[in-house]
Amino acid sequence: MDAFLIETETFRLAQTDLLIRAAVATGIGAIIGLEREYSAIREGTPGFAGIRTFVFVTVLGFLAAMAYHLLSPAVYLALLAAVTVLTAISYFITASRGDIGATTEFSVLISFFLGTLSFWGLIEVSLMFTVLTVVLLSAKFRLQSIVDQITADELYDFIRFVVIALLVFPFLPDMAYGPGGVLNPREIGWVILLTSGLGFVGYLLMKFLGARRGILLGGLAGGLISSTAVTWVYARKSREHPPLSGDCAVAILAASSVMILRVQVWTFLFNRTLFQTLTPAFGLLLLLLLGATLHFYFRQRQHAPAETSIRTGKPLDLHGALVFGLIYTLVLVIIYWAHTYLGTRGLMMSSAVAGLTDIDAIAISLSKMSGQSVSTAIAAKAVLIATLVNTAVKMGIGWWAGGVPLRRKLLIGYGLVLVVGLAALFLYPF
């Protein structure tokens, strides 16, 4: 075991650790310096800091942290002040020449602190911020290109979304209201925020990545949160822009595929026995959804997407999100009345009702109950029922809110899932 080179009441460091951390600090400075020097050469503007300078700065931050423990905290502050003054002088000189950007100067200060973090052994943190810094530095021209394409309406809608997300949603009461206490303003607000956010993200993805890739990525990302919300957003999109119906169908079916994977992940995490019991049936449903998704995706590749159609309309569809939130609220009330007046006629009825809105909650609950208060076979059937009911709800949403071309495609994709799922429910020996 290495002897400690530095050993105080609050900090100690062995020789091997010191060498490793010093190498990390040097590498961090080299990476950031390489990007800055390459950027200066490409832009044809001389920069005051290149690879060597950034390595020196991170090493100085590393040594300053060492001096903090071996000598005095005042030494660290003095070295930080010296780097800050030199950086400020450099900025004053470059600004006097007409270049008022301070990206490189801020990068120098960040590199100093990254060297300090490396000395303290926060390797993961320092590397994370190094990656973030390099990505932002190298994305200058791409970010400028994106900003140049943003319209006034898009900026205004983005500001509205931020205001709702940060100034309205956090202050909604997280309390139970209404019949049976099933109405929670915070949860309903989250549904509205999620739906409007998915629509806004989907709009931006379509604008900057193209209709086909944007819609598909929006569906996959949205499926990680709510495939029902994805169905609502893209069904409305297909009605507004019929040429995009095929791409919207692909996104909706892809989101439902992700939903099946989500359920399997929850059961795997909370109950391996239930996961193994559900795998044959859910694996078949997943193959059907993936098959339908790929079928319509390759069919759409034969047709050029209507890129110009995505530029019309409002990026942030708050009206549509509010309508979806109202529907969600009504479903909650219906669920309460179903439990109150129909009673708890077994777990199957409860699962079917729960499947009207969400799959994750019922999947997690049954995973915890399976093998204890509920048999694995009954729990597996209940999860499958909830999944099929949720699929039927999404098909109904697509049929009601979507255009005719979308309806046909969802009828094929979801229809196969419902037929095979019902067959598995009654024929498969759980």
N, C-alpha and C positions, 0 to 999 in steps of 0.2 A: 504494500500500500504506500502510495506517495506521501512524503512528508508535506505538511502544509507550508507553503511559501508565505502566505498571508494568513494570520490568525489573530483576530481581535475578539472583543466581547460579542460583537454583532455580526461578524463576517469572517469566513475562512475559505481559503482556496488552495488546492493542491497544484503541483506543477503541471500535470497532464491536463487538468481542466483549464489552467491558464493558457496553455498552448492552443488547445482546441478553441477556446473563446477568442483568442487573438486571431486565429486563422479565419474564424467566422467574421469578425469585424473587418479584417482585410478584404475578404471576399465581398462583403456588402459594399465597401467603398469602391471596389473595382467594378462591380456591376452598375452601380449608379453613375460612376464616372464614365464608364464605357458608353452608356446611353447619352449622357450629356455631351461627350466629345463627338460622338457620331452625329447627334442632332446639330451641333455647331458646324460641323463640316458640311452637312447636307443643306443647311440654311445659308451657308457662306458668311456667317457672322462669328467672329472670334469670341470665345467664351473665356471667362477668367478662371474656370475650374474644369479640368479634364480628369483623366483616370488617376494620374499621380496625386493631384490635389485632393480628390475625394478620398483616396486611400489614406493620405496623411490626416485628413479631417476625422475619419472614423477611428484611426489609430490614436489620434489625439483625444478623442472622446473616451476611448478605452483607457488610455493612460491617466486621463483626468479622473476617471472613476477610481482607478487604483490609488492615485494621490489622495482622493477623498478619504480613503480608509487608512493609508499609511502616514499621511502628513496631516492634512486639515481640510475640512470642507471649503475653507476659504480659497485653497488652491484650485479646487474644481470650479468655483465661481469665477475666479480670475481668468482661467483658461477659457471658460465659456464666454466671458465678457470680451476677451481678446478676439475670439473667432467672430463674435457678433460685430465688433467694431470693424474688423477687416472686411467682413461681408457687407457692412453698411457703406464703407468707403468704395468698394467695388460697385455697388448699386448706384452710388452717387456719380461715379465716373461714367458708367454705361448709360444712365438716365440723361446725363448731360449731352450724350451723343444722339439722343432721340429714342433710345431703346428703354422704355419704361417698364418692361416686363421684369418680374422678380422671381421667376420660377427657379432659376439656377441658384440664386441666393438662398431661397427657402430650402432648396434641396441640400445645400451645404449645412445649414443648421440642423435639419432632420438627420443628416448623416452623422453629425456629432453625437446626437442623442442615441442613435442606433448603435454607435460604438460603445456608449455607456451601458445600454441595455445588454449588449453582448458580454461585457465584463461581468455584469451582475448575474449572468447565466440565464437570462430570459431569451434564449435562442429562438424559440418558436415565435415569440412576440416580435422580436427584431426582424426575423425573416418574413413574417407576415406583412409588416409595415414596409419592408424593402420591396416586396412584390407589388404592394399597392402603389408605392411611390414610382416604381419603374413603369408600371402599367399606365398610370396617369401621365407621366412624362412622355411616354412614347405615343400616347393617344392624342397628342395635341392637334394634329391636322384632321384626324377623324372627328374629334369633338367639335372643331370649328366647322367642319362640313355639316355635321348634324345640326348645330345651332343655326347655321345659315338657312337651313330648310324649314325651321320651325316658323309657323305662321302665328299671327296675333291671336287667332281663336284658340289654337293649340296651347299657347302660353297661358291664356286666360283660363282655359279649362284645367290646365295643370295646377294653377294657383288655387282655383276653386276646390280641386280635389285635395290639395295639401291643407287648405283651411278646414275642410270637412274632417279630414283624417286626424289633424293635430289640434284643432281648436273646438270642434263640435263633438266628435266621437268619444274622446276621453272623458267628457263631462256628462255623458248619458248615464243615468242611474243604473247601477248594477243590482236591481231589486226586482222582486216578483210582483206582478200586477195581474189584474184580470181574473177570469174564472179559473179557480184552482191554482192561481199563481204561475200560469204557464207563459205569461207574457213578460219578457225581460227586455227593456229598452236597449240595454247594451248589446245583447245577442242579436236583436233585430237590426240594430245599427250596424253591427258587424256584417250581417248578411247583405245589407244595402251597400256598405263600403266595399265589400268583396266583389259584388256583382259589377258595380260601376268601375272599380279598379281593374277587373279582368277585361272589361270592354275597352278601357283606356289603354291598357298595356297591349291588347290585341290590335288596336288601331295603330299604335306606334310601331309594333312589330311588322304590321303589313306595310306601313309607309316606308320604313327604312330597309326592310328585308325583302319586300315584294309580297304580293297577296298570298302566294302558295306557301312559302316558307314561314311567313308571319303568322298566318292562321294556324298552321300545323304546330308551331312552337307555342303559340298561345293556348291551344287546346291541351298540349302535353303538360305545360306548366300549370294551367288551371286544373287539370285532372288531379294534381297533387293536393289540391285544396277542396274543390267541389266540382264534380262532373255535372251536377245538376245546374249549377250556375253557368258552366260552360255551355251546356245545352241551350239555356235561355238566351245567352248573349249571342251565340252564333246562329241560332234559329232566327232571331230578329235580323241579324246581319244578312242572312240568306233571303229574307223577304224584302229587305231594302235593296239588295244587289243580287238579283237572280243569277247572273253569271258566276257568282262565287258560291253557289249552292253546293257544288261538288266538293270544294275545298272546305266549306263549313261542315259538311257531313263527315269528312275525314277527321277534322279536329274533334267533333263530338264523339265519334266512335273511338278515337285515340284516347280521349279523356276518360271514357268508360273503361277502356283497357287498363288505364292507370288505376282506376277505382278498384278493379278486381285485384290488382297487385297490392293496393293499399290494404284491402281486407285480409289478404294472405299474410302480409307483413305483420298486421296486428295479431292475428291468430298465432303466427310463428313466435312472436315475442312473448305472448301471454299464456299460450297453451299449445305445446307441441303436438299433443295427441289430437286436439281438434284440428290443428293445421294438417296433419297427416290424413285425417278423415275427410276433410274438405278438398284436398289437393286434386283427386281425380275429377270431381265435378267442376271445380273452379278452373282447373287446368284446361278442361274442354271448353268452358265458356270463354276463357282468355284466348284460346286458339281461334275460336269463332270470331271474336271481336277483332283480333289482329288480322285474321284473314279478310274480313270485310273492310277493315281500314286500308290494308295494302291493296285490295282489289280496286277500291274507289280511288286510291291515291295514284296508282299506275294508269288508271283510266283518265284521271284528270291531267296527267302529264302529257297526254296527247293533245290537250287543248291549252292554248295560251290564256293565262288568267287575265281578267280585266283589271289591269293595274290602275287605270284612271278612276275606276269606280270607288276606290277606297278613299279618295280625297274628298268626297262629298259628305255632307252631314256633319253632326257634332262629334268631336272626339270623345267627349264625356257624356254618356247617355244617363243623366240622373233620373229623368222621367221613367225610363225603362227599369232602372234599378229600384226606384220607389214602388213601381207596380209589382216587381218580383218580391220586394219586401212585404207588400200587402198580402200577396198570395201566400207567402211563407207564414205570416201571422195567422191568416185564416186556417191554414193547415194545422197549426198548433192548437187553435181553439177546437177544431174538429177532432183532433186526437184526444183532447181532454174530454169532450163530450162522449166520444166512443168508449173511453175507459169508464166514464161515470155511469152511462145508461146501459151499455152492453155488458159491463163487468169484465173481469179478467178471465176470459174463456180460454185459458191456457196460454202458453208462451207463444204459440204460433200466431194468435191474433195480435198480441202485443208486438211481435216482430214485424208483422205485416203493416201495422200502423206506424211503427218507427221507421220503416223503410220508405214512407212517404216523403221524408225530409232528409234523412241522413243514414249512412251505413256505418260510419266509424264508431259511433256511440254504442249501437247495438252489438257490433262485432266485438268491441272491447268488453262490454258487460257480459256477453255470453261466454267469451273466452275465460273470464274470471270465474264464472259460475259452472262451466263445464267440468264434469267429473266430481263435483261436490254436491250442490243442491239440484243440479240438472245433469242428466246423462249426456254423454258425448254425442250420441245419435240424435237426441232431441235438439241439442244445441246446434249441431250441424244443419239439421233441417230448418231450424229457425233462422240461421244466418242466410241460408239459401233463399228462404221465403222473402226475407228483407231485401236481398239483392234483386230478386225478380220483381218485387213490387217497385223498387226504385227504378229499375229498368223500364217498367211499364209507365211510370210517372214521367220519365225523361222522353219516352216515345210520345206520350200525350203532349208534353210541352212542345216538342218539335213539330208535332202535327198541328197544334193550335197556333204557335207563334211563327213557324217557318213557312217558306214558300213551297209550292207544289213539287219542284225537283228535289228539295230536301226531304220531303215526306216520303217519297218513293225509296230513297236510299236508306233512311232510318227504318222504314218498314222492313226492308230486307235484312239489315244488320241486326236491329233489335228483335225483329220477328224470329230470326234463327235462334237468338239467345233465349228468348222466352219459350220457344217450343222445346229446345234441348234441355233447358233448365227445368221445365215442368216434367219432362220425361225422367230426368234424373231424380227429381223430388219424389216421384211415385214409384220408380222402378229400381233406383240405385239402392243397394242394401247398406244403409248407413249403420 
